[in-house]
Amino acid sequence: MAREPLVVVGVDGSPGSLAALRRAVPEAAARGAVLVPLLAGCPSDTAARRLLDAALRHAVGGWPGGVVVRPVVAAGPAGPALVAAVGGPEDLLLLGSDGHRRPGLPHLRGARTEHHCRAHARCPVLSVPADPPVPYSGPQAAPYTPTRAA
């Protein structure tokens, strides 16, 4: 019996993980795959559910229709949990990136997770940069002009 393909995405609420989640939903739909948002190191199932709900709301407007979603909450570090969640070469693993490469600082959590996944995953690993900030387009205040006290 053939196993369902998976699109696994690391979710932690960061801008990079939200961009990865935004990319993962159409990837899962196009592949006919199960979407697996994975949260590692959450203190409780309640906290994990709140974080996942908020991430899906911010990334894609809520729980996506037309895609099977099977969230996973892992107790340990993100890298090994993400690698364990994928099954084979037909799967896809998406990781969020803040877009800033920091050479010489391998101790950073995101860099460590990405390195672990690229070294050990049995499927393609896609790093998705965080979306650029959207400039504020609301009402503008008049320029500040200092006045002298009399």
C-alpha positions in Angstrom: 0.0 0.0 0.0 1.4 3.4 -1.0 2.0 5.9 1.7 0.5 9.4 1.5 3.1 12.1 0.5 3.7 14.7 3.2 4.6 18.3 3.2 6.1 19.0 6.6 6.6 22.5 7.8 8.3 23.8 11.0 6.1 26.2 12.8 7.2 28.4 15.7 5.3 31.7 15.1 8.3 33.5 13.6 7.9 35.5 10.4 10.0 32.9 8.6 7.8 30.0 9.8 4.7 31.9 8.8 6.1 32.4 5.3 7.0 28.7 5.1 3.5 27.8 6.2 2.0 30.1 3.6 4.1 28.3 1.0 3.4 24.8 2.4 -0.4 25.0 1.9 -0.4 25.3 -1.9 2.5 22.8 -2.1 0.4 20.2 -0.2 -2.6 20.9 -2.4 -0.7 20.6 -5.6 1.0 17.4 -4.6 -2.2 15.8 -3.1 -0.1 15.6 0.1 -1.0 15.8 3.8 0.1 19.1 5.4 2.0 18.4 8.6 2.7 21.6 10.6 5.2 20.6 13.3 5.7 22.5 16.5 8.7 21.4 18.6 9.3 22.2 22.3 5.9 23.5 23.1 5.2 23.4 26.9 1.7 22.0 26.5 -0.8 20.8 24.0 -3.0 23.8 24.8 -0.1 26.2 24.0 0.7 24.2 20.9 -2.9 24.4 19.7 -3.0 28.2 20.3 0.2 28.7 18.5 -0.9 26.6 15.5 -4.3 28.3 15.3 -2.6 31.7 15.4 0.0 30.7 12.8 -2.6 29.4 10.4 -4.8 32.5 10.9 -1.8 34.8 10.2 -0.3 32.8 7.4 -3.4 31.6 5.4 -6.5 33.0 7.1 -7.3 29.9 9.2 -7.3 26.1 8.8 -7.1 25.5 5.0 -9.9 23.8 3.2 -9.2 21.1 0.6 -6.0 20.0 2.3 -5.7 17.3 5.0 -3.9 18.8 8.0 -2.3 16.6 10.6 -0.4 18.7 13.2 2.4 17.2 15.2 3.7 18.4 18.5 7.2 17.2 19.4 8.8 17.4 22.8 12.5 17.6 21.7 14.6 19.8 19.5 13.1 20.9 16.1 15.8 19.5 13.8 15.5 15.8 14.8 11.7 16.1 15.1 11.3 17.5 11.6 13.6 14.8 10.1 11.7 12.1 11.9 8.4 13.5 10.5 9.3 13.0 6.9 9.2 9.6 5.3 11.0 9.5 2.0 12.0 11.3 -1.2 8.4 12.0 -2.2 7.9 14.3 0.8 8.9 17.9 1.2 10.2 19.7 4.2 9.8 23.5 4.5 11.7 25.6 7.0 11.3 29.3 7.6 14.3 31.6 7.4 14.5 35.2 8.6 16.5 35.9 5.5 19.6 37.0 7.3 22.6 34.6 6.9 24.9 34.9 9.8 28.2 33.2 8.8 30.3 32.1 11.7 27.4 31.8 14.1 26.4 28.2 13.9 25.0 28.3 17.5 21.8 30.1 16.3 18.8 27.9 16.7 17.4 28.4 13.1 20.8 27.8 11.5 21.3 24.7 13.6 17.9 23.3 12.7 18.3 24.0 9.0 21.8 22.4 9.0 20.5 19.3 10.8 17.6 18.9 8.4 19.7 19.4 5.2 22.2 16.8 6.5 19.7 14.2 7.6 16.3 14.5 5.8 15.5 11.9 3.2 13.6 14.4 1.1 14.1 17.8 -0.4 14.4 20.7 2.1 13.2 24.1 1.1 14.1 27.2 3.1 11.5 30.0 2.8 12.6 33.5 3.6 10.4 35.7 5.7 8.2 38.1 3.8 9.7 41.6 3.6 8.0 44.1 6.0 5.0 45.9 4.5 5.4 49.6 4.7 2.8 51.5 6.7 0.2 53.0 4.4 -2.2 54.5 6.9 -2.7 58.2 7.6 0.5 60.2 7.9 1.0 62.8 10.6 2.2 66.2 9.6 5.9 66.6 9.8 7.1 67.7 13.2 8.2 71.3 13.3 9.8 72.4 16.6 8.6 75.8 17.9 10.4 78.1 20.3 8.9 78.8 23.6 8.2 82.5 24.2 
